[in-house]
Amino acid sequence: MNEKNTFNKYKFYKKGNTTIAVSSYAGKRVKATAKCDPRDSYNEMDGKHLAAARCNWKIACKRAKRAEKKFIEAKKQKEEADKYFERMHNYMNDSAAAKYIAYQNMKRYEGNLSGKERAE
């Protein structure tokens, strides 16, 4: 673990043989602890590294959960947009066909009028 990044992202507190790492994710406080077994000797740097790693794990889990939720929302929005796109594509094609038919009818009627005028 890169110490520089670890110590910039977290605030550390020591309470007896326990090290607490505190950070935030999505505006909420996230904390994790590392407690030294009473049979071991306390090492502050080890405690910081372990507490930071645990805090980072909690944040990574929260981030993954949020990302999955956002992905599902985006997928739903895309499906709705695809349906809308298909409706508008059909609408455009239908209007183009109606325009063509209207033009052909207009030209046919104009042709009929021109023919009648010539006969007179």
TORPA-4810 file (N, C-alpha, C, O; in nm, 3 decimals):
<nodes>
NODE_1_0.085_-0.118_0.000_0.000_0.000_0.000_0.089_0.124_0.000_0.188_0.129_0.073_M
NODE_2_0.056_0.221_-0.079_0.134_0.343_-0.088_0.102_0.432_0.033_-0.010_0.479_0.048_N
NODE_3_0.202_0.455_0.118_0.180_0.532_0.240_0.131_0.672_0.213_0.044_0.723_0.284_E
NODE_4_0.187_0.735_0.111_0.151_0.873_0.080_0.001_0.884_0.054_-0.066_0.970_0.111_K
NODE_5_-0.051_0.798_-0.032_-0.195_0.800_-0.062_-0.278_0.760_0.059_-0.382_0.819_0.085_N
NODE_6_-0.233_0.661_0.133_-0.306_0.613_0.249_-0.324_0.723_0.352_-0.434_0.746_0.402_T
NODE_7_-0.217_0.790_0.383_-0.224_0.887_0.490_-0.288_1.018_0.448_-0.326_1.098_0.534_F
NODE_8_-0.301_1.043_0.319_-0.371_1.162_0.273_-0.523_1.142_0.272_-0.599_1.238_0.288_N
NODE_9_-0.567_1.019_0.255_-0.710_0.991_0.243_-0.779_0.969_0.376_-0.902_0.977_0.385_K
NODE_10_-0.703_0.941_0.480_-0.762_0.901_0.607_-0.714_0.987_0.722_-0.604_1.042_0.719_Y
NODE_11_-0.799_0.997_0.821_-0.758_1.052_0.949_-0.746_0.933_1.043_-0.829_0.842_1.040_K
NODE_12_-0.644_0.934_1.123_-0.621_0.821_1.213_-0.633_0.866_1.358_-0.593_0.976_1.395_F
NODE_13_-0.689_0.777_1.438_-0.702_0.800_1.581_-0.653_0.674_1.651_-0.671_0.563_1.602_Y
NODE_14_-0.592_0.693_1.766_-0.543_0.580_1.844_-0.617_0.579_1.977_-0.629_0.681_2.044_K
NODE_15_-0.666_0.461_2.011_-0.735_0.446_2.139_-0.685_0.316_2.200_-0.733_0.208_2.166_K
NODE_16_-0.590_0.326_2.289_-0.529_0.207_2.348_-0.453_0.129_2.241_-0.366_0.185_2.174_G
NODE_17_-0.485_0.002_2.226_-0.424_-0.082_2.124_-0.507_-0.087_1.995_-0.492_-0.179_1.915_N
NODE_18_-0.593_0.012_1.976_-0.680_0.016_1.859_-0.649_0.140_1.776_-0.637_0.251_1.827_T
NODE_19_-0.635_0.117_1.646_-0.616_0.228_1.552_-0.744_0.241_1.471_-0.798_0.141_1.422_T
NODE_20_-0.792_0.363_1.457_-0.915_0.390_1.383_-0.880_0.475_1.262_-0.815_0.579_1.275_I
NODE_21_-0.924_0.431_1.144_-0.907_0.509_1.021_-1.044_0.563_0.983_-1.142_0.490_0.983_A
NODE_22_-1.049_0.692_0.950_-1.175_0.756_0.914_-1.158_0.824_0.779_-1.059_0.893_0.755_V
NODE_23_-1.256_0.804_0.693_-1.259_0.868_0.562_-1.405_0.899_0.531_-1.491_0.888_0.618_S
NODE_24_-1.431_0.937_0.408_-1.571_0.962_0.371_-1.597_0.911_0.230_-1.506_0.901_0.147_S
NODE_25_-1.721_0.878_0.207_-1.766_0.837_0.074_-1.908_0.887_0.058_-1.994_0.863_0.143_Y
NODE_26_-1.931_0.955_-0.053_-2.064_1.009_-0.085_-2.117_1.095_0.030_-2.235_1.091_0.063_A
NODE_27_-2.027_1.171_0.091_-2.067_1.264_0.196_-2.093_1.199_0.331_-2.138_1.265_0.424_G
NODE_28_-2.064_1.070_0.342_-2.087_1.001_0.469_-1.955_0.951_0.526_-1.863_0.915_0.452_K
NODE_29_-1.948_0.949_0.656_-1.827_0.908_0.727_-1.816_0.755_0.725_-1.912_0.683_0.751_R
NODE_30_-1.697_0.710_0.694_-1.668_0.565_0.694_-1.548_0.544_0.786_-1.447_0.613_0.775_V
NODE_31_-1.561_0.447_0.874_-1.448_0.422_0.964_-1.426_0.272_0.976_-1.517_0.191_0.959_K
NODE_32_-1.303_0.239_1.007_-1.264_0.099_1.029_-1.156_0.096_1.136_-1.086_0.195_1.159_A
NODE_33_-1.145_-0.017_1.200_-1.049_-0.028_1.309_-0.953_-0.144_1.288_-0.980_-0.239_1.215_T
NODE_34_-0.841_-0.132_1.355_-0.743_-0.241_1.365_-0.705_-0.250_1.512_-0.655_-0.154_1.571_A
NODE_35_-0.730_-0.366_1.569_-0.702_-0.383_1.712_-0.589_-0.482_1.729_-0.588_-0.590_1.670_K
NODE_36_-0.495_-0.443_1.809_-0.379_-0.528_1.836_-0.416_-0.633_1.942_-0.473_-0.601_2.046_C
NODE_37_-0.381_-0.755_1.912_-0.402_-0.863_2.009_-0.319_-0.832_2.134_-0.204_-0.791_2.122_D
NODE_38_-0.376_-0.851_2.251_-0.302_-0.820_2.375_-0.170_-0.897_2.389_-0.080_-0.853_2.461_P
NODE_39_-0.159_-1.010_2.322_-0.036_-1.089_2.331_0.074_-1.035_2.239_0.190_-1.075_2.250_R
NODE_40_0.037_-0.944_2.147_0.134_-0.886_2.053_0.176_-0.748_2.100_0.112_-0.687_2.185_D
NODE_41_0.287_-0.699_2.043_0.328_-0.563_2.074_0.264_-0.470_1.969_0.260_-0.501_1.850_S
NODE_42_0.216_-0.356_2.017_0.147_-0.261_1.929_0.246_-0.190_1.839_0.349_-0.139_1.884_Y
NODE_43_0.213_-0.186_1.708_0.293_-0.111_1.611_0.199_-0.015_1.541_0.107_-0.055_1.469_N
NODE_44_0.222_0.112_1.563_0.130_0.214_1.511_0.118_0.211_1.359_0.008_0.221_1.306_E
NODE_45_0.229_0.196_1.288_0.225_0.195_1.140_0.146_0.075_1.089_0.068_0.088_0.994_M
NODE_46_0.166_-0.041_1.149_0.090_-0.161_1.109_-0.059_-0.138_1.133_-0.143_-0.174_1.051_D
NODE_47_-0.089_-0.079_1.249_-0.229_-0.050_1.280_-0.291_0.045_1.179_-0.405_0.025_1.137_G
NODE_48_-0.216_0.149_1.141_-0.267_0.244_1.041_-0.290_0.176_0.907_-0.392_0.197_0.842_K
NODE_49_-0.193_0.095_0.866_-0.207_0.027_0.737_-0.328_-0.066_0.735_-0.405_-0.068_0.639_H
NODE_50_-0.345_-0.143_0.842_-0.457_-0.236_0.846_-0.590_-0.163_0.857_-0.686_-0.199_0.789_L
NODE_51_-0.597_-0.061_0.940_-0.722_0.016_0.954_-0.756_0.085_0.821_-0.873_0.087_0.781_A
NODE_52_-0.656_0.142_0.755_-0.680_0.207_0.626_-0.726_0.106_0.521_-0.815_0.135_0.441_A
NODE_53_-0.664_-0.012_0.520_-0.704_-0.116_0.424_-0.848_-0.159_0.448_-0.923_-0.180_0.353_A
NODE_54_-0.886_-0.173_0.572_-1.025_-0.212_0.604_-1.123_-0.101_0.567_-1.232_-0.128_0.516_R
NODE_55_-1.084_0.022_0.593_-1.170_0.136_0.557_-1.184_0.143_0.404_-1.293_0.166_0.352_C
NODE_56_-1.073_0.125_0.335_-1.075_0.126_0.190_-1.166_0.015_0.136_-1.238_0.037_0.039_N
NODE_57_-1.163_-0.102_0.198_-1.249_-0.214_0.159_-1.396_-0.175_0.176_-1.478_-0.203_0.088_W
NODE_58_-1.430_-0.112_0.288_-1.568_-0.069_0.310_-1.612_0.030_0.202_-1.722_0.019_0.148_K
NODE_59_-1.525_0.125_0.171_-1.558_0.226_0.069_-1.572_0.159_-0.067_-1.664_0.191_-0.142_I
NODE_60_-1.482_0.066_-0.099_-1.489_-0.004_-0.228_-1.621_-0.081_-0.240_-1.681_-0.084_-0.347_A
NODE_61_-1.665_-0.144_-0.132_-1.792_-0.217_-0.134_-1.909_-0.122_-0.155_-2.000_-0.151_-0.233_C
NODE_62_-1.908_-0.010_-0.085_-2.015_0.089_-0.101_-2.016_0.144_-0.244_-2.122_0.161_-0.305_K
NODE_63_-1.898_0.170_-0.296_-1.887_0.223_-0.432_-1.937_0.122_-0.535_-2.007_0.159_-0.629_R
NODE_64_-1.902_-0.003_-0.518_-1.947_-0.107_-0.611_-2.099_-0.122_-0.606_-2.163_-0.138_-0.710_A
NODE_65_-2.155_-0.117_-0.488_-2.301_-0.127_-0.473_-2.370_-0.010_-0.542_-2.469_-0.028_-0.612_K
NODE_66_-2.317_0.111_-0.522_-2.374_0.230_-0.585_-2.359_0.223_-0.737_-2.450_0.259_-0.810_R
NODE_67_-2.243_0.176_-0.783_-2.219_0.166_-0.928_-2.316_0.069_-0.992_-2.368_0.094_-1.101_A
NODE_68_-2.341_-0.043_-0.925_-2.436_-0.141_-0.979_-2.576_-0.080_-0.988_-2.647_-0.099_-1.087_E
NODE_69_-2.616_-0.009_-0.884_-2.747_0.056_-0.883_-2.758_0.158_-0.997_-2.858_0.163_-1.069_K
NODE_70_-2.654_0.240_-1.013_-2.654_0.341_-1.119_-2.654_0.276_-1.257_-2.716_0.327_-1.350_K
NODE_71_-2.584_0.164_-1.271_-2.581_0.093_-1.399_-2.721_0.042_-1.434_-2.764_0.053_-1.549_F
NODE_72_-2.791_-0.013_-1.337_-2.927_-0.062_-1.360_-3.018_0.053_-1.400_-3.100_0.038_-1.491_I
NODE_73_-3.004_0.167_-1.333_-3.083_0.286_-1.370_-3.052_0.330_-1.513_-3.142_0.360_-1.590_E
NODE_74_-2.924_0.333_-1.548_-2.883_0.376_-1.682_-2.934_0.278_-1.787_-2.976_0.320_-1.895_A
NODE_75_-2.930_0.150_-1.757_-2.979_0.049_-1.850_-3.128_0.069_-1.877_-3.173_0.059_-1.991_K
NODE_76_-3.203_0.096_-1.771_-3.347_0.120_-1.786_-3.371_0.245_-1.871_-3.457_0.245_-1.959_K
NODE_77_-3.296_0.351_-1.844_-3.310_0.474_-1.922_-3.275_0.451_-2.069_-3.340_0.505_-2.158_Q
NODE_78_-3.172_0.371_-2.093_-3.132_0.341_-2.231_-3.242_0.262_-2.302_-3.274_0.291_-2.418_K
NODE_79_-3.300_0.165_-2.234_-3.409_0.087_-2.294_-3.527_0.177_-2.329_-3.586_0.163_-2.435_E
NODE_80_-3.561_0.269_-2.239_-3.669_0.363_-2.266_-3.633_0.455_-2.383_-3.718_0.484_-2.467_E
NODE_81_-3.509_0.500_-2.388_-3.464_0.585_-2.499_-3.466_0.509_-2.630_-3.502_0.564_-2.734_A
NODE_82_-3.427_0.381_-2.626_-3.431_0.299_-2.748_-3.574_0.284_-2.800_-3.599_0.291_-2.920_D
NODE_83_-3.669_0.263_-2.708_-3.810_0.252_-2.747_-3.857_0.383_-2.809_-3.925_0.383_-2.912_K
NODE_84_-3.823_0.495_-2.746_-3.862_0.625_-2.798_-3.799_0.648_-2.936_-3.866_0.696_-3.028_Y
NODE_85_-3.671_0.614_-2.950_-3.603_0.628_-3.078_-3.675_0.548_-3.186_-3.695_0.598_-3.297_F
NODE_86_-3.713_0.427_-3.155_-3.783_0.342_-3.252_-3.918_0.403_-3.290_-3.955_0.403_-3.408_E
NODE_87_-3.991_0.456_-3.192_-4.120_0.522_-3.222_-4.098_0.643_-3.313_-4.174_0.662_-3.409_R
NODE_88_-3.997_0.723_-3.284_-3.971_0.842_-3.365_-3.920_0.804_-3.504_-3.951_0.873_-3.602_M
NODE_89_-3.846_0.697_-3.515_-3.799_0.649_-3.645_-3.919_0.605_-3.730_-3.928_0.639_-3.848_H
NODE_90_-4.009_0.530_-3.668_-4.131_0.489_-3.739_-4.216_0.610_-3.777_-4.272_0.615_-3.887_N
NODE_91_-4.227_0.706_-3.687_-4.304_0.827_-3.714_-4.244_0.902_-3.834_-4.317_0.948_-3.922_Y
NODE_92_-4.112_0.914_-3.836_-4.045_0.982_-3.947_-4.070_0.908_-4.079_-4.101_0.969_-4.181_M
NODE_93_-4.056_0.776_-4.076_-4.081_0.698_-4.198_-4.226_0.709_-4.244_-4.252_0.724_-4.363_N
NODE_94_-4.319_0.703_-4.150_-4.462_0.717_-4.185_-4.491_0.855_-4.243_-4.566_0.867_-4.340_D
NODE_95_-4.431_0.958_-4.185_-4.456_1.093_-4.236_-4.394_1.111_-4.374_-4.452_1.180_-4.459_S
NODE_96_-4.279_1.051_-4.398_-4.216_1.058_-4.531_-4.303_0.987_-4.633_-4.319_1.036_-4.745_A
NODE_97_-4.358_0.872_-4.597_-4.447_0.798_-4.689_-4.573_0.879_-4.717_-4.619_0.886_-4.831_A
NODE_98_-4.629_0.938_-4.612_-4.751_1.019_-4.630_-4.720_1.141_-4.717_-4.803_1.180_-4.800_A
NODE_99_-4.606_1.201_-4.700_-4.566_1.316_-4.781_-4.553_1.275_-4.927_-4.597_1.347_-5.016_K
NODE_100_-4.493_1.160_-4.952_-4.476_1.111_-5.090_-4.612_1.085_-5.154_-4.636_1.125_-5.268_Y
NODE_101_-4.700_1.020_-5.082_-4.835_0.991_-5.134_-4.910_1.120_-5.161_-4.976_1.134_-5.264_I
NODE_102_-4.900_1.216_-5.067_-4.968_1.344_-5.086_-4.913_1.415_-5.210_-4.991_1.474_-5.286_A
NODE_103_-4.783_1.411_-5.231_-4.723_1.474_-5.349_-4.771_1.407_-5.477_-4.807_1.474_-5.573_Y
NODE_104_-4.772_1.274_-5.477_-4.818_1.200_-5.595_-4.964_1.231_-5.626_-5.001_1.250_-5.742_Q
NODE_105_-5.048_1.237_-5.524_-5.190_1.271_-5.544_-5.205_1.413_-5.598_-5.287_1.438_-5.687_N
NODE_106_-5.125_1.505_-5.544_-5.132_1.643_-5.590_-5.093_1.651_-5.737_-5.160_1.717_-5.815_M
NODE_107_-4.984_1.584_-5.775_-4.938_1.587_-5.914_-5.040_1.520_-6.007_-5.065_1.568_-6.117_K
NODE_108_-5.099_1.410_-5.961_-5.200_1.342_-6.042_-5.321_1.433_-6.063_-5.375_1.441_-6.173_R
NODE_109_-5.364_1.502_-5.958_-5.478_1.591_-5.969_-5.445_1.710_-6.059_-5.527_1.751_-6.141_Y
NODE_110_-5.324_1.765_-6.042_-5.282_1.874_-6.130_-5.280_1.827_-6.276_-5.320_1.900_-6.366_E
NODE_111_-5.233_1.705_-6.297_-5.229_1.649_-6.432_-5.368_1.632_-6.489_-5.390_1.657_-6.607_G
NODE_112_-5.461_1.590_-6.406_-5.600_1.575_-6.450_-5.659_1.710_-6.486_-5.733_1.722_-6.584_N
NODE_113_-5.628_1.811_-6.408_-5.680_1.945_-6.436_-5.620_1.998_-6.566_-5.689_2.059_-6.648_L
NODE_114_-5.493_1.976_-6.584_-5.426_2.023_-6.705_-5.485_1.956_-6.827_-5.503_2.019_-6.930_S
NODE_115_-5.515_1.829_-6.816_-5.576_1.756_-6.929_-5.714_1.807_-6.962_-5.750_1.816_-7.079_G
NODE_116_-5.793_1.841_-6.860_-5.929_1.894_-6.883_-5.922_2.030_-6.947_-6.001_2.062_-7.035_K
NODE_117_-5.826_2.111_-6.900_-5.813_2.245_-6.956_-5.774_2.238_-7.102_-5.819_2.322_-7.180_E
NODE_118_-5.692_2.143_-7.142_-5.650_2.128_-7.280_-5.765_2.085_-7.368_-5.773_2.123_-7.485_R
NODE_119_-5.855_2.003_-7.311_-5.966_1.953_-7.391_-6.064_2.062_-7.423_-6.136_2.053_-7.522_A
NODE_120_-6.069_2.162_-7.344_-6.168_2.266_-7.364_-6.138_2.354_-7.476_-6.214_2.447_-7.504_E
</nodes>
